[in-house]
C-alpha cells in the first residue's frame, strides 16, 4: 500500500484528555426548554384518549387542552379552550 501524497495526508488525531464542561455540554445539547402541548380531539367528550391519558397521568405534557367542559371534572389540570379549528 502506497502512502498518500503529503498534500492529502490525514492530520494526526489529538487525544482529548479534558472532560466536557457543563457549558460545553449545554451548547452541544442546545439547552432550551421544550414545551409538550397535547390537544385532545373534539370527538372525545367523556374521557381522554389513551395517548391523552398517558401524557396527562405521567405529567409528560406541560399543557393538555380539551374541547369539552365535561372533561374538566375528570381531568382538573386540563384547560378547556372550546372548539379549535
mmCIF file of the N, C-alpha and C atoms, coordinates in Angstrom:
data_MODEL
# 
_entry.id   MODEL 
# 
loop_
_atom_site.group_PDB 
_atom_site.id 
_atom_site.type_symbol 
_atom_site.label_atom_id 
_atom_site.label_alt_id 
_atom_site.label_comp_id 
_atom_site.label_asym_id 
_atom_site.label_entity_id 
_atom_site.label_seq_id 
_atom_site.pdbx_PDB_ins_code 
_atom_site.Cartn_x 
_atom_site.Cartn_y 
_atom_site.Cartn_z 
_atom_site.occupancy 
_atom_site.B_iso_or_equiv 
_atom_site.pdbx_formal_charge 
_atom_site.auth_seq_id 
_atom_site.auth_comp_id 
_atom_site.auth_asym_id 
_atom_site.auth_atom_id 
_atom_site.pdbx_PDB_model_num 
ATOM 1   N N  . UNK A 1 1  ? 0.836   -1.161 0.000  1.00 0.00 ? 1  UNK A N  1 
ATOM 2   C CA . UNK A 1 1  ? 0.000   0.000  0.000  1.00 0.00 ? 1  UNK A CA 1 
ATOM 3   C C  . UNK A 1 1  ? 0.889   1.234  0.000  1.00 0.00 ? 1  UNK A C  1 
ATOM 4   N N  . UNK A 1 2  ? 0.621   2.099  -0.963 1.00 0.00 ? 2  UNK A N  1 
ATOM 5   C CA . UNK A 1 2  ? 1.442   3.299  -1.086 1.00 0.00 ? 2  UNK A CA 1 
ATOM 6   C C  . UNK A 1 2  ? 0.950   4.378  -0.124 1.00 0.00 ? 2  UNK A C  1 
ATOM 7   N N  . UNK A 1 3  ? 1.849   5.174  0.422  1.00 0.00 ? 3  UNK A N  1 
ATOM 8   C CA . UNK A 1 3  ? 1.417   6.276  1.282  1.00 0.00 ? 3  UNK A CA 1 
ATOM 9   C C  . UNK A 1 3  ? 0.794   7.385  0.437  1.00 0.00 ? 3  UNK A C  1 
ATOM 10  N N  . UNK A 1 4  ? -0.093  8.140  1.049  1.00 0.00 ? 4  UNK A N  1 
ATOM 11  C CA . UNK A 1 4  ? -0.723  9.252  0.353  1.00 0.00 ? 4  UNK A CA 1 
ATOM 12  C C  . UNK A 1 4  ? 0.289   10.361 0.124  1.00 0.00 ? 4  UNK A C  1 
ATOM 13  N N  . UNK A 1 5  ? 0.082   11.140 -0.924 1.00 0.00 ? 5  UNK A N  1 
ATOM 14  C CA . UNK A 1 5  ? 0.971   12.280 -1.128 1.00 0.00 ? 5  UNK A CA 1 
ATOM 15  C C  . UNK A 1 5  ? 0.879   13.224 0.079  1.00 0.00 ? 5  UNK A C  1 
ATOM 16  N N  . UNK A 1 6  ? 1.887   14.040 0.326  1.00 0.00 ? 6  UNK A N  1 
ATOM 17  C CA . UNK A 1 6  ? 1.912   14.904 1.509  1.00 0.00 ? 6  UNK A CA 1 
ATOM 18  C C  . UNK A 1 6  ? 0.717   15.846 1.604  1.00 0.00 ? 6  UNK A C  1 
ATOM 19  N N  . UNK A 1 7  ? 0.212   16.302 0.474  1.00 0.00 ? 7  UNK A N  1 
ATOM 20  C CA . UNK A 1 7  ? -0.898  17.242 0.487  1.00 0.00 ? 7  UNK A CA 1 
ATOM 21  C C  . UNK A 1 7  ? -2.189  16.593 0.988  1.00 0.00 ? 7  UNK A C  1 
ATOM 22  N N  . UNK A 1 8  ? -2.352  15.293 0.774  1.00 0.00 ? 8  UNK A N  1 
ATOM 23  C CA . UNK A 1 8  ? -3.588  14.609 1.113  1.00 0.00 ? 8  UNK A CA 1 
ATOM 24  C C  . UNK A 1 8  ? -3.488  13.772 2.389  1.00 0.00 ? 8  UNK A C  1 
ATOM 25  N N  . UNK A 1 9  ? -2.409  13.865 3.102  1.00 0.00 ? 9  UNK A N  1 
ATOM 26  C CA . UNK A 1 9  ? -2.287  13.077 4.321  1.00 0.00 ? 9  UNK A CA 1 
ATOM 27  C C  . UNK A 1 9  ? -3.288  13.537 5.356  1.00 0.00 ? 9  UNK A C  1 
ATOM 28  N N  . UNK A 1 10 ? -3.779  12.589 6.079  1.00 0.00 ? 10 UNK A N  1 
ATOM 29  C CA . UNK A 1 10 ? -4.744  12.899 7.127  1.00 0.00 ? 10 UNK A CA 1 
ATOM 30  C C  . UNK A 1 10 ? -4.021  13.472 8.337  1.00 0.00 ? 10 UNK A C  1 
ATOM 31  N N  . UNK A 1 11 ? -4.611  14.468 8.995  1.00 0.00 ? 11 UNK A N  1 
ATOM 32  C CA . UNK A 1 11 ? -3.958  15.024 10.178 1.00 0.00 ? 11 UNK A CA 1 
ATOM 33  C C  . UNK A 1 11 ? -3.990  14.015 11.329 1.00 0.00 ? 11 UNK A C  1 
ATOM 34  N N  . UNK A 1 12 ? -2.997  14.103 12.171 1.00 0.00 ? 12 UNK A N  1 
ATOM 35  C CA . UNK A 1 12 ? -2.943  13.221 13.332 1.00 0.00 ? 12 UNK A CA 1 
ATOM 36  C C  . UNK A 1 12 ? -4.025  13.621 14.317 1.00 0.00 ? 12 UNK A C  1 
ATOM 37  N N  . UNK A 1 13 ? -4.668  12.626 14.886 1.00 0.00 ? 13 UNK A N  1 
ATOM 38  C CA . UNK A 1 13 ? -5.687  12.898 15.893 1.00 0.00 ? 13 UNK A CA 1 
ATOM 39  C C  . UNK A 1 13 ? -5.021  13.197 17.225 1.00 0.00 ? 13 UNK A C  1 
ATOM 40  N N  . UNK A 1 14 ? -5.560  14.199 17.894 1.00 0.00 ? 14 UNK A N  1 
ATOM 41  C CA . UNK A 1 14 ? -5.064  14.509 19.231 1.00 0.00 ? 14 UNK A CA 1 
ATOM 42  C C  . UNK A 1 14 ? -5.941  13.820 20.253 1.00 0.00 ? 14 UNK A C  1 
ATOM 43  N N  . UNK A 1 15 ? -5.312  13.293 21.252 1.00 0.00 ? 15 UNK A N  1 
ATOM 44  C CA . UNK A 1 15 ? -6.074  12.662 22.331 1.00 0.00 ? 15 UNK A CA 1 
ATOM 45  C C  . UNK A 1 15 ? -6.650  13.759 23.217 1.00 0.00 ? 15 UNK A C  1 
ATOM 46  N N  . UNK A 1 16 ? -7.956  13.736 23.424 1.00 0.00 ? 16 UNK A N  1 
ATOM 47  C CA . UNK A 1 16 ? -8.604  14.724 24.268 1.00 0.00 ? 16 UNK A CA 1 
ATOM 48  C C  . UNK A 1 16 ? -8.663  14.180 25.685 1.00 0.00 ? 16 UNK A C  1 
ATOM 49  N N  . UNK A 1 17 ? -7.883  14.764 26.543 1.00 0.00 ? 17 UNK A N  1 
ATOM 50  C CA . UNK A 1 17 ? -7.871  14.312 27.922 1.00 0.00 ? 17 UNK A CA 1 
ATOM 51  C C  . UNK A 1 17 ? -8.796  15.148 28.795 1.00 0.00 ? 17 UNK A C  1 
ATOM 52  N N  . UNK A 1 18 ? -9.350  16.237 28.241 1.00 0.00 ? 18 UNK A N  1 
ATOM 53  C CA . UNK A 1 18 ? -10.190 17.131 29.013 1.00 0.00 ? 18 UNK A CA 1 
ATOM 54  C C  . UNK A 1 18 ? -11.628 16.631 29.031 1.00 0.00 ? 18 UNK A C  1 
ATOM 55  N N  . UNK A 1 19 ? -12.241 16.641 30.198 1.00 0.00 ? 19 UNK A N  1 
ATOM 56  C CA . UNK A 1 19 ? -13.645 16.261 30.301 1.00 0.00 ? 19 UNK A CA 1 
ATOM 57  C C  . UNK A 1 19 ? -14.515 17.406 29.806 1.00 0.00 ? 19 UNK A C  1 
ATOM 58  N N  . UNK A 1 20 ? -15.675 17.100 29.229 1.00 0.00 ? 20 UNK A N  1 
ATOM 59  C CA . UNK A 1 20 ? -16.546 18.183 28.774 1.00 0.00 ? 20 UNK A CA 1 
ATOM 60  C C  . UNK A 1 20 ? -17.094 18.965 29.965 1.00 0.00 ? 20 UNK A C  1 
ATOM 61  N N  . UNK A 1 21 ? -17.121 20.265 29.829 1.00 0.00 ? 21 UNK A N  1 
ATOM 62  C CA . UNK A 1 21 ? -17.644 21.100 30.901 1.00 0.00 ? 21 UNK A CA 1 
ATOM 63  C C  . UNK A 1 21 ? -19.143 21.247 30.745 1.00 0.00 ? 21 UNK A C  1 
ATOM 64  N N  . UNK A 1 22 ? -19.772 21.765 31.779 1.00 0.00 ? 22 UNK A N  1 
ATOM 65  C CA . UNK A 1 22 ? -21.218 21.956 31.735 1.00 0.00 ? 22 UNK A CA 1 
ATOM 66  C C  . UNK A 1 22 ? -21.590 22.943 30.636 1.00 0.00 ? 22 UNK A C  1 
ATOM 67  N N  . UNK A 1 23 ? -20.781 23.975 30.480 1.00 0.00 ? 23 UNK A N  1 
ATOM 68  C CA . UNK A 1 23 ? -21.063 24.967 29.450 1.00 0.00 ? 23 UNK A CA 1 
ATOM 69  C C  . UNK A 1 23 ? -20.997 24.357 28.058 1.00 0.00 ? 23 UNK A C  1 
ATOM 70  N N  . UNK A 1 24 ? -19.977 23.547 27.812 1.00 0.00 ? 24 UNK A N  1 
ATOM 71  C CA . UNK A 1 24 ? -19.858 22.894 26.504 1.00 0.00 ? 24 UNK A CA 1 
ATOM 72  C C  . UNK A 1 24 ? -20.988 21.904 26.284 1.00 0.00 ? 24 UNK A C  1 
ATOM 73  N N  . UNK A 1 25 ? -21.391 21.209 27.324 1.00 0.00 ? 25 UNK A N  1 
ATOM 74  C CA . UNK A 1 25 ? -22.475 20.245 27.188 1.00 0.00 ? 25 UNK A CA 1 
ATOM 75  C C  . UNK A 1 25 ? -23.774 20.951 26.863 1.00 0.00 ? 25 UNK A C  1 
ATOM 76  N N  . UNK A 1 26 ? -24.045 22.075 27.528 1.00 0.00 ? 26 UNK A N  1 
ATOM 77  C CA . UNK A 1 26 ? -25.267 22.822 27.221 1.00 0.00 ? 26 UNK A CA 1 
ATOM 78  C C  . UNK A 1 26 ? -25.256 23.327 25.789 1.00 0.00 ? 26 UNK A C  1 
ATOM 79  N N  . UNK A 1 27 ? -24.132 23.790 25.355 1.00 0.00 ? 27 UNK A N  1 
ATOM 80  C CA . UNK A 1 27 ? -24.032 24.269 23.979 1.00 0.00 ? 27 UNK A CA 1 
ATOM 81  C C  . UNK A 1 27 ? -24.250 23.121 23.010 1.00 0.00 ? 27 UNK A C  1 
ATOM 82  N N  . UNK A 1 28 ? -23.723 21.959 23.349 1.00 0.00 ? 28 UNK A N  1 
ATOM 83  C CA . UNK A 1 28 ? -23.860 20.799 22.482 1.00 0.00 ? 28 UNK A CA 1 
ATOM 84  C C  . UNK A 1 28 ? -25.312 20.337 22.409 1.00 0.00 ? 28 UNK A C  1 
ATOM 85  N N  . UNK A 1 29 ? -25.999 20.337 23.538 1.00 0.00 ? 29 UNK A N  1 
ATOM 86  C CA . UNK A 1 29 ? -27.377 19.861 23.582 1.00 0.00 ? 29 UNK A CA 1 
ATOM 87  C C  . UNK A 1 29 ? -28.397 20.932 23.236 1.00 0.00 ? 29 UNK A C  1 
ATOM 88  N N  . UNK A 1 30 ? -27.927 22.149 22.954 1.00 0.00 ? 30 UNK A N  1 
ATOM 89  C CA . UNK A 1 30 ? -28.837 23.268 22.674 1.00 0.00 ? 30 UNK A CA 1 
ATOM 90  C C  . UNK A 1 30 ? -29.854 23.376 23.800 1.00 0.00 ? 30 UNK A C  1 
ATOM 91  N N  . UNK A 1 31 ? -29.360 23.610 24.971 1.00 0.00 ? 31 UNK A N  1 
ATOM 92  C CA . UNK A 1 31 ? -30.131 23.579 26.212 1.00 0.00 ? 31 UNK A CA 1 
ATOM 93  C C  . UNK A 1 31 ? -31.245 24.621 26.167 1.00 0.00 ? 31 UNK A C  1 
ATOM 94  N N  . UNK A 1 32 ? -32.421 24.196 25.801 1.00 0.00 ? 32 UNK A N  1 
ATOM 95  C CA . UNK A 1 32 ? -33.581 25.061 25.754 1.00 0.00 ? 32 UNK A CA 1 
ATOM 96  C C  . UNK A 1 32 ? -34.757 24.328 26.358 1.00 0.00 ? 32 UNK A C  1 
ATOM 97  N N  . UNK A 1 33 ? -35.689 25.079 26.845 1.00 0.00 ? 33 UNK A N  1 
ATOM 98  C CA . UNK A 1 33 ? -36.892 24.495 27.421 1.00 0.00 ? 33 UNK A CA 1 
ATOM 99  C C  . UNK A 1 33 ? -37.851 24.155 26.300 1.00 0.00 ? 33 UNK A C  1 
ATOM 100 N N  . UNK A 1 34 ? -38.281 22.928 26.245 1.00 0.00 ? 34 UNK A N  1 
ATOM 101 C CA . UNK A 1 34 ? -39.244 22.494 25.246 1.00 0.00 ? 34 UNK A CA 1 
ATOM 102 C C  . UNK A 1 34 ? -40.601 22.306 25.924 1.00 0.00 ? 34 UNK A C  1 
ATOM 103 N N  . UNK A 1 35 ? -41.652 22.662 25.249 1.00 0.00 ? 35 UNK A N  1 
ATOM 104 C CA . UNK A 1 35 ? -42.996 22.502 25.765 1.00 0.00 ? 35 UNK A CA 1 
ATOM 105 C C  . UNK A 1 35 ? -43.688 21.367 25.019 1.00 0.00 ? 35 UNK A C  1 
ATOM 106 N N  . UNK A 1 36 ? -44.372 20.529 25.784 1.00 0.00 ? 36 UNK A N  1 
ATOM 107 C CA . UNK A 1 36 ? -45.191 19.473 25.199 1.00 0.00 ? 36 UNK A CA 1 
ATOM 108 C C  . UNK A 1 36 ? -46.634 19.886 25.424 1.00 0.00 ? 36 UNK A C  1 
ATOM 109 N N  . UNK A 1 37 ? -47.339 20.133 24.337 1.00 0.00 ? 37 UNK A N  1 
ATOM 110 C CA . UNK A 1 37 ? -48.733 20.557 24.403 1.00 0.00 ? 37 UNK A CA 1 
ATOM 111 C C  . UNK A 1 37 ? -49.564 19.491 23.691 1.00 0.00 ? 37 UNK A C  1 
ATOM 112 N N  . UNK A 1 38 ? -50.600 19.008 24.377 1.00 0.00 ? 38 UNK A N  1 
ATOM 113 C CA . UNK A 1 38 ? -51.462 17.986 23.789 1.00 0.00 ? 38 UNK A CA 1 
ATOM 114 C C  . UNK A 1 38 ? -52.860 18.562 23.638 1.00 0.00 ? 38 UNK A C  1 
ATOM 115 N N  . UNK A 1 39 ? -53.429 18.464 22.449 1.00 0.00 ? 39 UNK A N  1 
ATOM 116 C CA . UNK A 1 39 ? -54.789 18.919 22.183 1.00 0.00 ? 39 UNK A CA 1 
ATOM 117 C C  . UNK A 1 39 ? -55.640 17.691 21.919 1.00 0.00 ? 39 UNK A C  1 
ATOM 118 N N  . UNK A 1 40 ? -56.610 17.474 22.803 1.00 0.00 ? 40 UNK A N  1 
ATOM 119 C CA . UNK A 1 40 ? -57.487 16.311 22.667 1.00 0.00 ? 40 UNK A CA 1 
ATOM 120 C C  . UNK A 1 40 ? -58.488 16.544 21.539 1.00 0.00 ? 40 UNK A C  1 
ATOM 121 N N  . UNK A 1 41 ? -58.856 15.489 20.890 1.00 0.00 ? 41 UNK A N  1 
ATOM 122 C CA . UNK A 1 41 ? -59.784 15.557 19.768 1.00 0.00 ? 41 UNK A CA 1 
ATOM 123 C C  . UNK A 1 41 ? -61.157 16.039 20.233 1.00 0.00 ? 41 UNK A C  1 
ATOM 124 N N  . UNK A 1 42 ? -61.883 16.717 19.339 1.00 0.00 ? 42 UNK A N  1 
ATOM 125 C CA . UNK A 1 42 ? -63.228 17.186 19.669 1.00 0.00 ? 42 UNK A CA 1 
ATOM 126 C C  . UNK A 1 42 ? -64.195 16.015 19.815 1.00 0.00 ? 42 UNK A C  1 
ATOM 127 N N  . UNK A 1 43 ? -63.860 14.858 19.278 1.00 0.00 ? 43 UNK A N  1 
ATOM 128 C CA . UNK A 1 43 ? -64.722 13.680 19.377 1.00 0.00 ? 43 UNK A CA 1 
ATOM 129 C C  . UNK A 1 43 ? -64.690 13.058 20.778 1.00 0.00 ? 43 UNK A C  1 
ATOM 130 N N  . UNK A 1 44 ? -63.699 13.396 21.590 1.00 0.00 ? 44 UNK A N  1 
ATOM 131 C CA . UNK A 1 44 ? -63.589 12.844 22.940 1.00 0.00 ? 44 UNK A CA 1 
ATOM 132 C C  . UNK A 1 44 ? -64.370 13.734 23.890 1.00 0.00 ? 44 UNK A C  1 
ATOM 133 N N  . UNK A 1 45 ? -65.599 13.312 24.255 1.00 0.00 ? 45 UNK A N  1 
ATOM 134 C CA . UNK A 1 45 ? -66.483 14.132 25.077 1.00 0.00 ? 45 UNK A CA 1 
ATOM 135 C C  . UNK A 1 45 ? -66.416 13.738 26.542 1.00 0.00 ? 45 UNK A C  1 
ATOM 136 N N  . UNK A 1 46 ? -66.308 12.446 26.834 1.00 0.00 ? 46 UNK A N  1 
ATOM 137 C CA . UNK A 1 46 ? -66.371 11.973 28.225 1.00 0.00 ? 46 UNK A CA 1 
ATOM 138 C C  . UNK A 1 46 ? -65.017 11.606 28.814 1.00 0.00 ? 46 UNK A C  1 
ATOM 139 N N  . UNK A 1 47 ? -64.121 11.049 28.024 1.00 0.00 ? 47 UNK A N  1 
ATOM 140 C CA . UNK A 1 47 ? -62.823 10.607 28.535 1.00 0.00 ? 47 UNK A CA 1 
ATOM 141 C C  . UNK A 1 47 ? -61.725 11.021 27.558 1.00 0.00 ? 47 UNK A C  1 
ATOM 142 N N  . UNK A 1 48 ? -60.514 11.047 28.074 1.00 0.00 ? 48 UNK A N  1 
ATOM 143 C CA . UNK A 1 48 ? -59.371 11.307 27.200 1.00 0.00 ? 48 UNK A CA 1 
ATOM 144 C C  . UNK A 1 48 ? -59.024 10.050 26.421 1.00 0.00 ? 48 UNK A C  1 
ATOM 145 N N  . UNK A 1 49 ? -58.369 10.218 25.310 1.00 0.00 ? 49 UNK A N  1 
ATOM 146 C CA . UNK A 1 49 ? -57.870 9.071  24.554 1.00 0.00 ? 49 UNK A CA 1 
ATOM 147 C C  . UNK A 1 49 ? -56.714 8.439  25.312 1.00 0.00 ? 49 UNK A C  1 
ATOM 148 N N  . UNK A 1 50 ? -56.261 7.287  24.875 1.00 0.00 ? 50 UNK A N  1 
ATOM 149 C CA . UNK A 1 50 ? -55.166 6.598  25.560 1.00 0.00 ? 50 UNK A CA 1 
ATOM 150 C C  . UNK A 1 50 ? -53.906 7.456  25.561 1.00 0.00 ? 50 UNK A C  1 
ATOM 151 N N  . UNK A 1 51 ? -53.592 8.071  24.427 1.00 0.00 ? 51 UNK A N  1 
ATOM 152 C CA . UNK A 1 51 ? -52.396 8.918  24.395 1.00 0.00 ? 51 UNK A CA 1 
ATOM 153 C C  . UNK A 1 51 ? -52.570 10.124 25.306 1.00 0.00 ? 51 UNK A C  1 
ATOM 154 N N  . UNK A 1 52 ? -53.759 10.680 25.379 1.00 0.00 ? 52 UNK A N  1 
ATOM 155 C CA . UNK A 1 52 ? -54.022 11.800 26.269 1.00 0.00 ? 52 UNK A CA 1 
ATOM 156 C C  . UNK A 1 52 ? -53.889 11.408 27.730 1.00 0.00 ? 52 UNK A C  1 
ATOM 157 N N  . UNK A 1 53 ? -54.397 10.214 28.086 1.00 0.00 ? 53 UNK A N  1 
ATOM 158 C CA . UNK A 1 53 ? -54.278 9.749  29.483 1.00 0.00 ? 53 UNK A CA 1 
ATOM 159 C C  . UNK A 1 53 ? -52.834 9.496  29.865 1.00 0.00 ? 53 UNK A C  1 
ATOM 160 N N  . UNK A 1 54 ? -52.052 8.937  28.947 1.00 0.00 ? 54 UNK A N  1 
ATOM 161 C CA . UNK A 1 54 ? -50.638 8.680  29.244 1.00 0.00 ? 54 UNK A CA 1 
ATOM 162 C C  . UNK A 1 54 ? -49.898 9.989  29.468 1.00 0.00 ? 54 UNK A C  1 
ATOM 163 N N  . UNK A 1 55 ? -50.107 10.947 28.585 1.00 0.00 ? 55 UNK A N  1 
ATOM 164 C CA . UNK A 1 55 ? -49.427 12.233 28.728 1.00 0.00 ? 55 UNK A CA 1 
ATOM 165 C C  . UNK A 1 55 ? -49.896 12.996 29.962 1.00 0.00 ? 55 UNK A C  1 
ATOM 166 N N  . UNK A 1 56 ? -51.182 12.885 30.300 1.00 0.00 ? 56 UNK A N  1 
ATOM 167 C CA . UNK A 1 56 ? -51.735 13.593 31.445 1.00 0.00 ? 56 UNK A CA 1 
ATOM 168 C C  . UNK A 1 56 ? -51.288 12.947 32.760 1.00 0.00 ? 56 UNK A C  1 
ATOM 169 N N  . UNK A 1 57 ? -51.459 11.636 32.880 1.00 0.00 ? 57 UNK A N  1 
ATOM 170 C CA . UNK A 1 57 ? -51.144 10.945 34.140 1.00 0.00 ? 57 UNK A CA 1 
ATOM 171 C C  . UNK A 1 57 ? -49.650 10.933 34.435 1.00 0.00 ? 57 UNK A C  1 
ATOM 172 N N  . UNK A 1 58 ? -48.831 10.775 33.426 1.00 0.00 ? 58 UNK A N  1 
ATOM 173 C CA . UNK A 1 58 ? -47.381 10.752 33.626 1.00 0.00 ? 58 UNK A CA 1 
ATOM 174 C C  . UNK A 1 58 ? -46.802 12.163 33.713 1.00 0.00 ? 58 UNK A C  1 
ATOM 175 N N  . UNK A 1 59 ? -47.645 13.165 33.533 1.00 0.00 ? 59 UNK A N  1 
ATOM 176 C CA . UNK A 1 59 ? -47.234 14.580 33.558 1.00 0.00 ? 59 UNK A CA 1 
ATOM 177 C C  . UNK A 1 59 ? -46.126 14.868 32.545 1.00 0.00 ? 59 UNK A C  1 
ATOM 178 N N  . UNK A 1 60 ? -46.230 14.223 31.406 1.00 0.00 ? 60 UNK A N  1 
ATOM 179 C CA . UNK A 1 60 ? -45.277 14.477 30.318 1.00 0.00 ? 60 UNK A CA 1 
ATOM 180 C C  . UNK A 1 60 ? -45.652 15.761 29.604 1.00 0.00 ? 60 UNK A C  1 
ATOM 181 N N  . UNK A 1 61 ? -46.955 15.955 29.393 1.00 0.00 ? 61 UNK A N  1 
ATOM 182 C CA . UNK A 1 61 ? -47.420 17.157 28.700 1.00 0.00 ? 61 UNK A CA 1 
ATOM 183 C C  . UNK A 1 61 ? -47.454 18.327 29.675 1.00 0.00 ? 61 UNK A C  1 
ATOM 184 N N  . UNK A 1 62 ? -46.897 19.457 29.240 1.00 0.00 ? 62 UNK A N  1 
ATOM 185 C CA . UNK A 1 62 ? -46.953 20.656 30.065 1.00 0.00 ? 62 UNK A CA 1 
ATOM 186 C C  . UNK A 1 62 ? -48.363 21.236 30.087 1.00 0.00 ? 62 UNK A C  1 
ATOM 187 N N  . UNK A 1 63 ? -49.061 21.138 28.998 1.00 0.00 ? 63 UNK A N  1 
ATOM 188 C CA . UNK A 1 63 ? -50.445 21.604 28.904 1.00 0.00 ? 63 UNK A CA 1 
ATOM 189 C C  . UNK A 1 63 ? -51.264 20.566 28.156 1.00 0.00 ? 63 UNK A C  1 
ATOM 190 N N  . UNK A 1 64 ? -52.468 20.299 28.662 1.00 0.00 ? 64 UNK A N  1 
ATOM 191 C CA . UNK A 1 64 ? -53.428 19.431 27.975 1.00 0.00 ? 64 UNK A CA 1 
ATOM 192 C C  . UNK A 1 64 ? -54.664 20.275 27.726 1.00 0.00 ? 64 UNK A C  1 
ATOM 193 N N  . UNK A 1 65 ? -55.002 20.464 26.464 1.00 0.00 ? 65 UNK A N  1 
ATOM 194 C CA . UNK A 1 65 ? -56.173 21.245 26.091 1.00 0.00 ? 65 UNK A CA 1 
ATOM 195 C C  . UNK A 1 65 ? -57.289 20.290 25.714 1.00 0.00 ? 65 UNK A C  1 
ATOM 196 N N  . UNK A 1 66 ? -58.460 20.519 26.302 1.00 0.00 ? 66 UNK A N  1 
ATOM 197 C CA . UNK A 1 66 ? -59.646 19.737 25.948 1.00 0.00 ? 66 UNK A CA 1 
ATOM 198 C C  . UNK A 1 66 ? -60.656 20.697 25.330 1.00 0.00 ? 66 UNK A C  1 
ATOM 199 N N  . UNK A 1 67 ? -61.598 20.133 24.575 1.00 0.00 ? 67 UNK A N  1 
ATOM 200 C CA . UNK A 1 67 ? -62.545 20.970 23.861 1.00 0.00 ? 67 UNK A CA 1 
ATOM 201 C C  . UNK A 1 67 ? -63.963 20.862 24.413 1.00 0.00 ? 67 UNK A C  1 
ATOM 202 N N  . UNK A 1 68 ? -64.136 20.091 25.500 1.00 0.00 ? 68 UNK A N  1 
ATOM 203 C CA . UNK A 1 68 ? -65.437 19.946 26.141 1.00 0.00 ? 68 UNK A CA 1 
ATOM 204 C C  . UNK A 1 68 ? -65.294 20.208 27.636 1.00 0.00 ? 68 UNK A C  1 
ATOM 205 N N  . UNK A 1 69 ? -66.192 21.029 28.232 1.00 0.00 ? 69 UNK A N  1 
ATOM 206 C CA . UNK A 1 69 ? -66.101 21.312 29.668 1.00 0.00 ? 69 UNK A CA 1 
ATOM 207 C C  . UNK A 1 69 ? -66.359 20.090 30.547 1.00 0.00 ? 69 UNK A C  1 
ATOM 208 N N  . UNK A 1 70 ? -67.030 19.061 30.025 1.00 0.00 ? 70 UNK A N  1 
ATOM 209 C CA . UNK A 1 70 ? -67.287 17.850 30.811 1.00 0.00 ? 70 UNK A CA 1 
ATOM 210 C C  . UNK A 1 70 ? -65.985 17.153 31.212 1.00 0.00 ? 70 UNK A C  1 
ATOM 211 N N  . UNK A 1 71 ? -64.960 17.309 30.420 1.00 0.00 ? 71 UNK A N  1 
ATOM 212 C CA . UNK A 1 71 ? -63.685 16.640 30.714 1.00 0.00 ? 71 UNK A CA 1 
ATOM 213 C C  . UNK A 1 71 ? -62.954 17.286 31.887 1.00 0.00 ? 71 UNK A C  1 
ATOM 214 N N  . UNK A 1 72 ? -63.270 18.526 32.214 1.00 0.00 ? 72 UNK A N  1 
ATOM 215 C CA . UNK A 1 72 ? -62.581 19.202 33.313 1.00 0.00 ? 72 UNK A CA 1 
ATOM 216 C C  . UNK A 1 72 ? -62.904 18.575 34.665 1.00 0.00 ? 72 UNK A C  1 
ATOM 217 N N  . UNK A 1 73 ? -64.074 17.961 34.791 1.00 0.00 ? 73 UNK A N  1 
ATOM 218 C CA . UNK A 1 73 ? -64.427 17.288 36.043 1.00 0.00 ? 73 UNK A CA 1 
ATOM 219 C C  . UNK A 1 73 ? -63.514 16.110 36.322 1.00 0.00 ? 73 UNK A C  1 
ATOM 220 N N  . UNK A 1 74 ? -63.141 15.384 35.306 1.00 0.00 ? 74 UNK A N  1 
ATOM 221 C CA . UNK A 1 74 ? -62.271 14.210 35.470 1.00 0.00 ? 74 UNK A CA 1 
ATOM 222 C C  . UNK A 1 74 ? -60.793 14.554 35.385 1.00 0.00 ? 74 UNK A C  1 
ATOM 223 N N  . UNK A 1 75 ? -60.466 15.620 34.682 1.00 0.00 ? 75 UNK A N  1 
ATOM 224 C CA . UNK A 1 75 ? -59.067 15.995 34.469 1.00 0.00 ? 75 UNK A CA 1 
ATOM 225 C C  . UNK A 1 75 ? -58.888 17.468 34.840 1.00 0.00 ? 75 UNK A C  1 
ATOM 226 N N  . UNK A 1 76 ? -58.729 17.779 36.134 1.00 0.00 ? 76 UNK A N  1 
ATOM 227 C CA . UNK A 1 76 ? -58.712 19.187 36.558 1.00 0.00 ? 76 UNK A CA 1 
ATOM 228 C C  . UNK A 1 76 ? -57.500 19.991 36.083 1.00 0.00 ? 76 UNK A C  1 
ATOM 229 N N  . UNK A 1 77 ? -56.394 19.352 35.760 1.00 0.00 ? 77 UNK A N  1 
ATOM 230 C CA . UNK A 1 77 ? -55.225 20.104 35.282 1.00 0.00 ? 77 UNK A CA 1 
ATOM 231 C C  . UNK A 1 77 ? -55.351 20.499 33.816 1.00 0.00 ? 77 UNK A C  1 
ATOM 232 N N  . UNK A 1 78 ? -56.331 19.954 33.135 1.00 0.00 ? 78 UNK A N  1 
ATOM 233 C CA . UNK A 1 78 ? -56.529 20.282 31.720 1.00 0.00 ? 78 UNK A CA 1 
ATOM 234 C C  . UNK A 1 78 ? -57.146 21.673 31.603 1.00 0.00 ? 78 UNK A C  1 
ATOM 235 N N  . UNK A 1 79 ? -57.012 22.258 30.441 1.00 0.00 ? 79 UNK A N  1 
ATOM 236 C CA . UNK A 1 79 ? -57.586 23.564 30.158 1.00 0.00 ? 79 UNK A CA 1 
ATOM 237 C C  . UNK A 1 79 ? -58.633 23.422 29.064 1.00 0.00 ? 79 UNK A C  1 
ATOM 238 N N  . UNK A 1 80 ? -59.827 23.920 29.327 1.00 0.00 ? 80 UNK A N  1 
ATOM 239 C CA . UNK A 1 80 ? -60.883 23.869 28.326 1.00 0.00 ? 80 UNK A CA 1 
ATOM 240 C C  . UNK A 1 80 ? -60.754 25.098 27.446 1.00 0.00 ? 80 UNK A C  1 
ATOM 241 N N  . UNK A 1 81 ? -60.576 24.897 26.163 1.00 0.00 ? 81 UNK A N  1 
ATOM 242 C CA . UNK A 1 81 ? -60.396 26.004 25.237 1.00 0.00 ? 81 UNK A CA 1 
ATOM 243 C C  . UNK A 1 81 ? -61.542 26.114 24.234 1.00 0.00 ? 81 UNK A C  1 
ATOM 244 N N  . UNK A 1 82 ? -62.548 25.287 24.375 1.00 0.00 ? 82 UNK A N  1 
ATOM 245 C CA . UNK A 1 82 ? -63.651 25.323 23.422 1.00 0.00 ? 82 UNK A CA 1 
ATOM 246 C C  . UNK A 1 82 ? -63.236 24.663 22.114 1.00 0.00 ? 82 UNK A C  1 
ATOM 247 N N  . UNK A 1 83 ? -63.961 24.959 21.060 1.00 0.00 ? 83 UNK A N  1 
ATOM 248 C CA . UNK A 1 83 ? -63.648 24.338 19.776 1.00 0.00 ? 83 UNK A CA 1 
ATOM 249 C C  . UNK A 1 83 ? -62.453 24.996 19.123 1.00 0.00 ? 83 UNK A C  1 
ATOM 250 N N  . UNK A 1 84 ? -61.556 24.162 18.651 1.00 0.00 ? 84 UNK A N  1 
ATOM 251 C CA . UNK A 1 84 ? -60.389 24.629 17.899 1.00 0.00 ? 84 UNK A CA 1 
ATOM 252 C C  . UNK A 1 84 ? -60.574 24.229 16.447 1.00 0.00 ? 84 UNK A C  1 
ATOM 253 N N  . UNK A 1 85 ? -60.272 25.105 15.552 1.00 0.00 ? 85 UNK A N  1 
ATOM 254 C CA . UNK A 1 85 ? -60.436 24.801 14.131 1.00 0.00 ? 85 UNK A CA 1 
ATOM 255 C C  . UNK A 1 85 ? -59.107 24.571 13.490 1.00 0.00 ? 85 UNK A C  1 
# 
